[in-house]
Amino acid sequence: MAAQTDTLARIYARSLFELSDEAGGRDKILEVADELTQICELVCGDASLLEYLESPVIDTARRALGLKTIFTNRVTDLVLRFLLVLNANGRISRIETIHAAFDELVLEAWGRIEVNVWTATPLDSAGKDMLSSRLHEILRKEPVLHTWTDPTLIGGIRIRIGDRLIDGSVAARLKQLEKSLRTQGNHKISAGSDKFMNVPNREVHFE
């Protein structure tokens, strides 16, 4: 799920948003937003990379070289320079909150909507595109997908849009089935008990 924003994150996000707008308007802003998403997904999925970004032992110059090695030709020059500025200011570990603040600015500008998606196995690019297209048709807004993997889902998909949770996973269906069976079973037992109790002066025999 997207990180919570704060004043500092919004300041950096606003600067990047304005630079992106100057560099190419809406298309550039959306490109930068997508690259920030990819960076955060990479960081969240790699504990060693997260430790590398947050470690106080690694000096700024050494980390800058590492950032160039990792992200050159993987992100645009604007985003790479932004990462280097964050690193120089000791803020590179704040990339997730800055990303969340940047997304908020994009949402405000063009009515995009953030969607958190969990699947049992990672979605490939084709799956993401298909899901994004379908959500766009339903929501009438451009979805910003944040994808996560949760093997406990067994199969299917779980989607959270704001406070609304849409669970279509196999695990959810199994849980609902178990709940229905338990409810129906209890109802039958209760109904049988009531029927028995309502029979007047009934003689009971135990064998």
C-alpha positions in Angstrom: 0.0 0.0 0.0 1.2 3.5 -0.7 3.2 5.2 2.1 1.8 8.1 4.1 2.9 11.5 2.9 4.2 14.4 5.0 5.3 18.0 4.4 8.9 17.1 3.4 7.7 14.5 0.9 5.2 16.9 -0.6 7.9 19.6 -1.1 10.2 17.2 -3.0 7.3 15.7 -5.0 6.1 19.2 -6.0 9.6 20.1 -7.2 9.8 16.9 -9.3 6.2 17.5 -10.6 7.0 21.0 -11.8 10.3 19.9 -13.4 8.5 17.1 -15.2 5.8 19.5 -16.4 8.5 21.9 -17.7 10.2 18.9 -19.4 7.2 17.6 -21.3 3.9 18.3 -19.7 1.4 15.6 -18.9 3.2 12.8 -20.8 6.4 13.5 -19.0 4.7 13.7 -15.6 3.0 10.3 -16.2 6.3 8.8 -17.4 8.0 10.0 -14.2 5.1 8.7 -12.1 5.4 5.2 -13.7 9.2 5.2 -13.1 8.8 6.1 -9.4 6.3 3.2 -9.1 8.8 0.8 -10.7 11.6 2.1 -8.4 9.4 1.6 -5.3 8.3 -1.8 -6.4 12.0 -2.8 -6.9 13.0 -1.4 -3.5 10.0 -3.1 -1.7 10.9 -6.4 -3.4 14.6 -6.4 -2.6 15.5 -6.3 1.1 19.2 -5.8 0.3 18.5 -2.8 -1.9 16.3 -1.2 0.8 19.1 -1.8 3.4 21.6 -0.2 0.9 19.5 2.9 0.6 18.9 3.3 4.3 22.3 2.3 5.6 24.1 5.1 7.5 27.4 3.3 7.0 27.5 3.9 3.2 28.7 7.4 2.4 26.9 9.7 -0.1 29.5 9.4 -2.9 29.6 5.6 -2.8 25.8 5.4 -2.8 25.6 7.9 -5.7 27.8 5.5 -7.8 25.6 2.6 -6.8 22.4 4.5 -7.8 24.0 5.3 -11.2 24.9 1.7 -11.7 21.4 0.4 -10.8 19.3 3.0 -12.6 21.2 4.3 -15.6 19.2 3.3 -18.7 16.4 2.0 -16.5 14.9 5.4 -15.7 14.9 8.8 -17.5 17.7 11.2 -16.8 15.4 13.5 -14.9 14.4 10.8 -12.4 18.0 9.6 -12.1 19.1 13.2 -11.3 16.3 13.5 -8.8 17.5 10.3 -7.0 21.0 11.7 -6.9 19.7 15.0 -5.3 17.8 13.0 -2.7 20.9 11.0 -2.0 23.0 14.2 -1.7 20.5 15.6 0.8 20.3 12.4 2.8 16.7 11.8 1.7 17.0 8.8 -0.6 15.4 6.5 2.0 12.2 8.7 1.7 11.6 7.7 -1.9 8.4 5.8 -1.0 6.7 8.7 0.8 7.9 11.1 -2.0 6.4 8.7 -4.6 3.1 8.7 -2.7 3.1 12.5 -2.6 3.8 12.7 -6.3 0.9 10.3 -7.0 -1.3 12.6 -5.0 -0.4 15.5 -7.2 -1.1 13.5 -10.3 -4.4 12.4 -8.9 -5.3 16.0 -8.2 -4.3 17.1 -11.7 -6.0 14.5 -13.9 -8.4 12.4 -11.8 -6.3 9.3 -11.6 -7.1 6.8 -8.9 -4.8 4.7 -6.9 -5.6 1.0 -6.9 -3.8 -1.6 -4.7 -3.8 -5.1 -6.2 -2.8 -8.4 -4.5 -2.4 -11.6 -6.5 -1.1 -15.1 -5.5 1.7 -14.8 -8.1 3.2 -11.7 -9.6 1.4 -10.0 -12.5 3.3 -9.7 -15.7 3.1 -6.6 -17.9 0.3 -8.0 -20.0 -1.7 -8.8 -16.9 -1.2 -5.3 -15.5 -2.2 -3.8 -18.8 -5.4 -5.9 -19.1 -6.4 -5.1 -15.4 -5.6 -1.4 -15.9 -7.8 -1.3 -19.0 -10.7 -3.1 -17.3 -10.5 -0.8 -14.2 -10.4 2.3 -16.5 -13.7 1.1 -18.1 -15.3 0.5 -14.7 -14.1 3.5 -12.8 -14.0 6.1 -15.6 -10.6 7.2 -14.2 -7.0 6.2 -15.1 -5.9 3.7 -12.4 -2.5 3.9 -10.8 -1.7 0.3 -10.0 0.3 -0.8 -7.0 0.8 -4.5 -7.3 1.7 -6.9 -4.4 2.1 -10.7 -4.1 0.3 -12.7 -1.4 0.6 -16.5 -1.8 -2.1 -17.0 0.8 -4.7 -15.9 -1.7 -4.2 -19.3 -3.5 -5.5 -17.8 -6.7 -7.6 -14.9 -8.0 -7.2 -11.3 -7.0 -7.8 -8.8 -4.2 -8.3 -5.1 -5.1 -8.5 -2.1 -2.7 -9.7 1.2 -4.1 -9.6 3.8 -1.2 -11.6 2.2 1.6 -13.3 -0.3 -0.6 -12.0 -3.9 -0.8 -12.9 -6.1 -3.7 -11.9 -9.7 -2.9 -12.1 -12.2 -5.8 -9.5 -14.6 -4.5 -10.0 -18.4 -4.2 -9.1 -18.1 -0.5 -11.9 -15.6 0.0 -14.4 -17.8 -1.8 -13.3 -20.8 0.3 -13.7 -18.7 3.5 -17.1 -17.6 2.4 -18.1 -21.1 1.6 -16.9 -22.3 5.0 -18.9 -19.4 6.7 -22.0 -20.3 4.7 -21.8 -24.0 5.7 -21.2 -23.2 9.3 -24.1 -20.7 9.3 -26.5 -23.1 7.6 -25.4 -26.0 9.8 -26.0 -24.0 13.0 -29.4 -22.9 11.6 -30.4 -26.5 11.0 -29.3 -27.5 14.5 -31.1 -24.6 16.0 -34.3 -25.3 14.0 -34.2 -28.9 15.1 -33.8 -28.0 18.7 -36.6 -25.5 18.6 -38.9 -28.0 17.0 -38.1 -30.5 19.7 -38.6 -28.1 22.5 -42.0 -27.0 21.1 -43.5 -30.5 21.3 -45.6 -30.7 24.5 -45.2 -33.5 27.0 -42.9 -35.4 24.6 -41.4 -38.6 26.1 -37.8 -39.0 25.4 -36.1 -42.4 25.3 -32.3 -43.0 25.3 -31.1 -46.2 23.8 
